[in-house]
Each structure stands twice: as C-alpha cells, then as structure tokens.
C-alpha cells in the first residue's frame, strides 16, 4: 500500500521525478498555487520580469521574513519552500511575470505568477485571499457583482502571459485563486483556450447564478479540476454544481480545513473522501439557497454591513483584528448595534447557524 503523507510538503520531499517522467497532477497544482502566496521581494528582479527566477534561488535567509511573514503559517510555508528548493521536480522551475496589487478604492486584491515548468510549458498561479480586509471584502463582493476587479485583472494577466510564453498553459489557484483560474478559463480568447490543458480550483468559491448568466454561452472544452476538503466552507460558496468535484481528507477540522497544508496526500494524489461533511452540505443547502433567494441589492447591503463591522476599528489586516482584539472587539460590537435591525438579525442568525455546524461532531 502506498504511504500516506500528512501534507503537500512531504509529497514534495518524497517525489522528485521530473515532469518528463510523471506529468503535472492536481497535487502539483496545489503546491504551485501555494507558491503564489509567497510575497516575492523586489530584489528577485528576474521573477518580476520575464527572464524568470529559479525556485531554488528564492531560498535565501535574508528574503524569508519578507516572503513568509504575512502568511497564515510562516513556519509551514518555510518548510514547503525548503522542500521546493531541494526537489529535482520543482527547483529548476522558473517564476516570471510576478505581480501583486492592492487597490482599496476598487476593493481589489490580486497577485499572480507564471511558473515555467520547462521552456515550453507554463503554469499560471493566482493567489487566493490574503490577510488584507480588502481581499476578504472582494471575496464576498462576488455575491452581488457579476465580475469583481480581480477577475477582470486575471483575464488581462493571462492574455499578457500568453503573449510572452509559448506552448501549453495550466491555470490554478487556492481559495479565490481557484475561482480566478476557472473564470479566466471560461472567458479567455479561443486562441488561448486552445492552449489550456487544465484549470485547477482548490477550495475556490463558485459563481452566482447571475455571473453564470452573464457569461452566457461561454463554454470550454478544457478539463476543470476542483478539489474541496470534507468540511469546505469557502469552496462551497456560490457553487452551483459539485458533481465533478473531488472531496479530499484534511487532518484539521472546520474552517482550518481550508489550509492546504492540512490536506492529506496518498502517493501522488490526495486522500479522497466519499462525500462532503455536514458543514459543507449546510453551506450548500442553507447559505447558497439564501443567497439565491435574495436580491443583489440585499446581498450588497449584507456584505457592506459585515465589513463595516470588521473595519470599525480601522485595521487593514485580519491579523491586526486578532492581535488587537481587546480594543477591536468592543468597537466591532458597537458598530453591530448601529446596523439596521433587520440586517443585524440576519447576520446574527447566519453566524450562529454556521458556528453550530462547525462545532465538534459537525463533520
């Protein structure tokens, strides 16, 4: 029986076969989409341009704090970076075209990189939601906007990469990055679409009925691959059809299953679960149903209310709310009391329902 590894870092250490021996798989895609969360320093000049910087060249002690300090699990990110720098499969891949942008005016958080698997193959990775509040705001703006700014930016980015590189293209990302990968696969030009091999979404949200209607007859013959953990919350949002999604096992529970470093790997694939857990089913049957039954204006009012509370104390990053919770929480509670009573009641009701589903035994 193949050995079961606890996460993708162990997979990188164990499997050094070059792509010429074993083609890119969905576990590789999750690894590369995690690479996109690293904040590359400006000193990595070749990664920002189109010459490209080898992955092994990023493993520098004087860069690590800048690259990983903002991430949810800096020690875990460093272990993954160490494995990538040593791996015969990954270390010579070149990162190019790196971009990272925050626009509070348009409420856009966007970052992407092109990873040259070899001279003729390129994986385009989109960063998911980071720890900026504006990034989380844009995520939920998908509930009432048929196209959020990062989706439009992702499409422009793919067009730019395609003009700089030749050969087959893979698109992928984790969280919102997975949504961007699928969106660009559906909306890119026929010329680029012919080059797409696969679009990977790792626990990325789906699309509202309004967005799908806006896409109209947009179709794509390119394979799509969606993976979600058993207790997925984010990957179930706005999802219309989960028939083709793969449910993977995580060593964590509740919201923590969103962390890709918690996903279990069996040889060269994820450990597959038979079905979604209760939490994911709740999001699908309750939250998504509620979203579908409310107007765009009602959804916008709800989202704006949530973030008026989150931003009441002036923090720009979610970790600041956690760090300053003694001052943040009282301010947020006062802001909640000032909400329209009807919106406040709905918000409290939905939060309580979700907390119940995430309680122990809610798998």
C-alpha positions, 0 to 999 in steps of 0.5 A, spaced: 500 500 500 502 506 498 504 511 504 500 516 506 503 523 507 500 528 512 501 534 507 503 537 500 510 538 503 512 531 504 509 529 497 514 534 495 520 531 499 518 524 497 517 525 489 522 528 485 521 525 478 521 530 473 515 532 469 518 528 463 517 522 467 510 523 471 506 529 468 503 535 472 497 532 477 492 536 481 497 535 487 502 539 483 497 544 482 496 545 489 503 546 491 504 551 485 498 555 487 501 555 494 507 558 491 503 564 489 502 566 496 509 567 497 510 575 497 516 575 492 521 581 494 523 586 489 530 584 489 528 577 485 528 582 479 528 576 474 521 573 477 518 580 476 520 580 469 520 575 464 527 572 464 524 568 470 527 566 477 529 559 479 525 556 485 531 554 488 534 561 488 528 564 492 531 560 498 535 565 501 535 567 509 535 574 508 528 574 503 524 569 508 521 574 513 519 578 507 516 572 503 513 568 509 511 573 514 504 575 512 502 568 511 497 564 515 503 559 517 510 562 516 513 556 519 509 551 514 510 555 508 518 555 510 518 548 510 514 547 503 519 552 500 525 548 503 522 542 500 521 546 493 528 548 493 531 541 494 526 537 489 529 535 482 521 536 480 520 543 482 527 547 483 529 548 476 522 551 475 522 558 473 517 564 476 516 570 471 511 575 470 510 576 478 505 581 480 501 583 486 496 589 487 492 592 492 487 597 490 482 599 496 478 604 492 476 598 487 476 593 493 481 589 489 486 584 491 490 580 486 497 577 485 499 572 480 505 568 477 507 564 471 511 558 473 515 555 467 515 548 468 520 547 462 521 552 456 515 550 453 510 549 458 507 554 463 503 554 469 499 560 471 498 561 479 493 566 482 493 567 489 487 566 493 485 571 499 490 574 503 490 577 510 488 584 507 480 586 509 480 588 502 481 581 499 476 578 504 471 584 502 472 582 494 471 575 496 464 576 498 463 582 493 462 576 488 455 575 491 452 581 488 457 583 482 457 579 476 465 580 475 469 583 481 476 587 479 480 581 480 477 577 475 477 582 470 485 583 472 486 575 471 483 575 464 488 581 462 494 577 466 493 571 462 492 574 455 499 578 457 502 571 459 500 568 453 503 573 449 510 572 452 510 564 453 509 559 448 506 552 448 501 549 453 498 553 459 495 550 466 491 555 470 490 554 478 489 557 484 487 556 492 481 559 495 479 565 490 485 563 486 481 557 484 475 561 482 480 566 478 483 560 474 476 557 472 473 564 470 479 566 466 478 559 463 471 560 461 472 567 458 479 567 455 480 568 447 479 561 443 486 562 441 488 561 448 483 556 450 486 552 445 492 552 449 489 550 456 490 543 458 487 544 465 484 549 470 485 547 477 480 550 483 482 548 490 477 550 495 475 556 490 468 559 491 463 558 485 459 563 481 452 566 482 447 564 478 447 571 475 455 571 473 453 564 470 448 568 466 452 573 464 457 569 461 452 566 457 454 561 452 461 561 454 463 554 454 470 550 454 472 544 452 478 544 457 478 539 463 476 543 470 479 540 476 476 542 483 478 539 489 474 541 496 476 538 503 470 534 507 468 540 511 469 546 505 466 552 507 469 557 502 469 552 496 462 551 497 460 558 496 456 560 490 457 553 487 452 551 483 454 544 481 459 539 485 458 533 481 465 533 478 468 535 484 473 531 488 472 531 496 479 530 499 481 528 507 484 534 511 487 532 518 484 539 521 477 540 522 472 546 520 474 552 517 482 550 518 480 545 513 481 550 508 489 550 509 492 546 504 497 544 508 492 540 512 490 536 506 492 529 506 496 526 500 496 518 498 502 517 493 501 522 488 494 524 489 490 526 495 486 522 500 479 522 497 473 522 501 466 519 499 462 525 500 462 532 503 461 533 511 455 536 514 458 543 514 459 543 507 452 540 505 449 546 510 453 551 506 450 548 500 443 547 502 442 553 507 447 559 505 447 558 497 439 557 497 439 564 501 443 567 497 439 565 491 433 567 494 435 574 495 436 580 491 443 583 489 441 589 492 440 585 499 446 581 498 450 588 497 447 591 503 449 584 507 456 584 505 457 592 506 454 591 513 459 585 515 465 589 513 463 595 516 463 591 522 470 588 521 473 595 519 470 599 525 476 599 528 480 601 522 485 595 521 487 593 514 489 586 516 485 580 519 491 579 523 491 586 526 483 584 528 486 578 532 492 581 535 488 587 537 482 584 539 481 587 546 480 594 543 477 591 536 472 587 539 468 592 543 468 597 537 466 591 532 460 590 537 458 597 537 458 598 530 453 591 530 448 595 534 448 601 529 446 596 523 439 596 521 435 591 525 433 587 520 440 586 517 443 585 524 438 579 525 440 576 519 447 576 520 446 574 527 442 568 525 447 566 519 453 566 524 450 562 529 447 557 524 454 556 521 458 556 528 453 550 530 455 546 524 462 547 525 462 545 532 465 538 534 461 532 531 459 537 525 463 533 520 
